[in-house]
Amino acid sequence: MARKHYTAEQIIGMLREAEVRLSQGEKTGAICRSLGISEQSYYRWRREYGGLKMTQAARLKALEKENARLRKAVSNLTLDALILKEVGRGKVLSPSRRRAGVAHVCAALGVSERRACRVTGQHRSTPRRRLQPRSDEKRLTADIVRLASNYGRYGYRRITALLRQEGWTVNAKRVERIWRREGLKVPHRQPKRGRLWLNDGSCVRLRPRYRGHVWSYDFVADRTHDGKAFRMLTVIDEFSRECLAIHVQRQIRSDDVLAVLTDLFARHGPPAHIRSDNGAEFTAITVREWLGRIGVKTLYIEPGSPWENGYCESFNGKLRDELLNGEIFYTLKEAQILIENWRQHYNTIRPHSSLGYVPPTPQAILPRAASILYAPPRSANLGDYNRRSGPP
């Protein structure tokens, strides 16, 4: 038998009738049977509605509905806050991250996909659309990971240039997407530096205008595995960014500097200017007189201002970051060979950002460019590597 439901007004009417009949001496059980209710319902109703009027009961019912509505609203707001907290801070821009965020919310909180999309502001089609990866996605990812492993200090733009050298036709944005998806290292953004302008608009530094206009040279120091120090004399052409020489010896004096410059002048011709700091090897009287006789003008930076020799300082930073910090030199001969290999790689293969991501002196014919490594991993199988390094 179906249970009958009574409104608040009907219950109050029954209680009033029962109250009159009780005053006349009738029993509670007989009254309940005549009303068609149980004694438990009668006592429960009397406890809840006893002494209330019809208007008060209607008000109580309205308050109960309002209370239920407010509880539901608070519950919904709390659930929405939990959904937004699960998604995380910030605006999710990537479609793959949007899909992942909606799926995570549904799994963590047990809410529907519709509600998760509504709260997070995503379109319903976003989590339902399935990716259709390109046919060459796996091969491109493998090549990017391989190049990033071999050249650990390169960013995705320079890796893009190396991929194009290998024969890939690929956009830098696609390489960046794969780069971030694979969790590869993204170099830290360098702080902005102002240029050396005077109040009258002139520049302190002489700007190179053609190849051979301005050379610059400087020293870099490092140690072999036994703790003994050695020095490197780096010479670059500021206009072409070509590294002309890296002379490696335990000690380098002014006479050694002259020997290196003599060989370079014989091969490339003397430059119009040569820039350096105020080290004793560069300011020696013999060096200045010899350069003056040849017709090379010297440009000495201000003491304590290495940024005035910015081209050479930038090159030295790349040398230390990409080679010296990642290699252990057991002997001086090993250091000379590896540093010379890196110089050849820098000049002919390494994409230079200031030159539009082309090498300073690219070779006319590259015999499998990516396979020429300046310092391959000691455990790498170069035979397998050469077989994999060709164009797709």
Disulfide bonds with the S-S distance in Angstrom:
none
